[in-house]
Amino acid sequence: MTSALMAGIAVAAAAYAGRYSILAWQAFKARPPSAKLRKFYEGGFQPVMNRREAALILGVRERTPTEKVREAHRRVMVANHPDAGGSHYLASKINEAKDILLGKTKGGGSAF
């Protein structure tokens, strides 16, 4: 009698856990699209970089203070540095974006 009662409790617990799992999965699938991972700028580089494109590359606004531009440059450069497996081309574009936003170039091409 006791083993039948324990088996019934185990089956009921498994059914309850299954129902909870199904409800959790449905709630996970129905979450709003804004909760997904951040979407990055898709597209290539323009022939001549401007302030808008430089701000998109670094992930800041066009009129961001100098310290914020430097922080954003460091964050993006750490992720794309050539010594860490990144591309030399991307590193040069990231540096060019920083120079444009800091006013070191006029936004009319490369500083080289």
C-alpha positions in Angstrom: 0.0 0.0 0.0 2.8 2.4 0.9 4.7 1.7 -2.4 1.6 2.4 -4.4 1.1 5.7 -2.6 4.7 6.7 -3.2 4.4 5.8 -6.9 1.3 7.9 -7.2 3.0 10.9 -5.6 6.0 10.5 -7.9 3.8 10.4 -11.0 1.9 13.5 -9.8 5.2 15.3 -9.2 6.5 14.4 -12.6 3.2 15.6 -14.2 3.3 18.8 -12.3 7.0 19.4 -13.3 6.2 18.7 -16.9 3.3 21.2 -16.9 5.5 23.8 -15.3 8.2 23.2 -17.9 5.8 23.6 -20.8 4.4 26.9 -19.3 7.9 28.2 -18.8 8.9 27.4 -22.3 5.8 29.1 -23.8 6.5 32.2 -21.7 10.1 32.2 -22.9 9.1 32.0 -26.5 6.4 34.7 -26.1 8.8 37.3 -24.6 9.0 40.7 -26.4 11.6 41.1 -29.2 13.3 43.9 -27.3 14.6 41.4 -24.8 16.8 39.8 -27.4 20.5 40.5 -27.8 21.6 43.9 -29.0 21.6 44.2 -32.8 24.7 45.8 -34.3 24.9 48.0 -37.4 24.8 45.9 -40.6 26.5 47.1 -43.6 29.9 48.0 -45.0 32.0 51.1 -44.5 31.4 54.3 -46.6 34.3 55.4 -48.9 34.8 58.5 -46.7 34.0 58.2 -43.0 31.8 60.9 -41.5 30.9 61.6 -37.9 27.7 59.6 -38.1 29.5 56.5 -39.3 32.2 57.0 -36.7 29.6 57.2 -33.9 28.0 54.0 -35.2 31.3 52.1 -35.2 32.1 53.1 -31.6 28.5 52.8 -30.4 28.1 56.3 -29.1 26.3 59.5 -30.2 27.9 62.0 -32.4 28.2 64.7 -29.7 29.6 62.4 -27.0 32.1 63.8 -24.5 35.8 63.0 -25.0 36.1 60.6 -22.1 33.1 58.6 -23.3 34.6 58.4 -26.8 37.9 57.1 -25.3 36.1 54.5 -23.2 34.0 53.3 -26.2 37.2 53.1 -28.3 39.0 51.0 -25.7 36.0 48.7 -25.3 35.6 48.1 -29.1 39.4 47.9 -29.7 39.8 45.2 -27.0 37.2 43.1 -28.8 38.8 43.6 -32.2 42.5 44.0 -31.6 44.7 42.3 -34.2 46.9 40.7 -31.4 43.8 39.0 -30.1 42.7 37.6 -33.4 41.0 40.7 -34.8 41.4 42.3 -38.2 44.0 45.0 -39.0 41.4 46.7 -41.3 38.8 46.8 -38.5 41.3 48.2 -36.1 42.3 50.9 -38.5 38.6 51.8 -39.0 38.1 51.9 -35.2 41.1 54.2 -34.8 39.8 56.4 -37.6 36.4 56.7 -36.0 38.0 57.7 -32.7 40.1 60.4 -34.5 37.1 61.8 -36.2 35.0 62.0 -33.1 37.9 63.6 -31.1 38.4 66.1 -33.9 41.9 65.0 -34.9 40.8 64.7 -38.5 38.1 66.5 -40.4 36.1 63.4 -41.3 37.3 63.5 -44.9 39.3 60.3 -45.1 42.2 58.6 -43.4 44.7 60.3 -41.2 47.6 58.6 -43.0 
